[in-house]
């Protein structure tokens, strides 16, 4: 109808409708991509448990032997840094992150 019409106001209104429709399609695609990304991140989070008091450790689901570094895990972008085995240190017990070297004392030094 717009092609056959000589009414310039009508043609302008139809052009604006098409522009709005294209903007809506673009926004719908962007929201679909964002939704997919958020679902993916949510699925990744379900693979971890934590933070567990008193040290704030995170663990991979089903593995409670080696804690993950809370500093790395809560960073942006998120990283998965494993803590070292427990080590004695000045009559205390500590673990060190193998990725960022963050130290957490499980038993304070004396």
N, C-alpha and C positions, 0 to 999 in steps of 0.2 A: 504494500500500500504506500509506503513512504517513497519508493522509487517512482511510482506513477503519480504521486501527488506533487502539486506545485506549491503547496502550503509550507513555507519555510519554518514556521513555528512548529508544525507537526513533525517535520523532519528533525528538528533540533531536539524535541522531546523524545522521539524514538531513539535518536543517537545517545542521549543521556541514559535512557533505559538500558541500552546495550552496554554502555560503559559501566553502569552500576552492576549489571549482570556479570560482566567479566571480573569486576572487583570482588564480587561475592564468590565466584568460582575460584579465584586465586586465594581468597581467605579460607575457603573450605579445604582446598588442597593443603595449605599451610597448617591448618588445624588438624587435619588427618595425619600429617607427618609428625606434628608435636605429640599427638595422642599415641602414635606408634612408639615414639621415643620414650615417653613416660611409662608406657606399659612395659617396655624393655627394661627400663631402670627399676621398676617395681619388681619384676621377675628376678633381677640380679640381687636386689635387697633381700628377697626371701631366702637366698642361699646363705645368709649370715645371721648370727644370733648376737644380740648385744645392744647396748653396753651392759656388761655384767659387773655389778659392784663387788668389791670396793675399788678395783683398779681401773674400771672402765674398758676392760678388754672386750674385743669382739672375737667370735669364733666362726669358722666355716661350719655350716649345718652338718651335724653328725661327727664332727671332729673336735673334741674338747681337750686335746693334748697340747696343741701349740696355739697360744693366743695371737691375735692380730693387734698391731699397734693402733691404739685409739686416735693418736694424732694423725697418722697417715689415713686411716679409714674415714675420718671426718673432714679431711682436707678437700679442697676443690681444685683440680679434679681429684676424685677419690682414688687413693692408691691402696694396695694390699701389701702391707709390710708385716712380715712375721717377726715375732719377738724371739729372742735367743732363749736357750735353756736357762733355768735359774742358776745364778752364780752367787757365791758368798762374796761379800764385800764389806769389810770393816764390821764384822759381826752382824751384818744385815744380809738380806737376800734381794737381789735385783734382777731385772731382765732389761735387755737393750734391744731396740728395734734394729733389725738388720738393714733397713732401708734408710731411715732418717737419723739413727743413733739416739732417739729419744730413750731416756732411762726411766723406768718405773720401779720404785722400791716396794717390794711386797712385804718386806720387814725392814723397818728403819734401822739405819746404822746406829751403833751405840757409841 
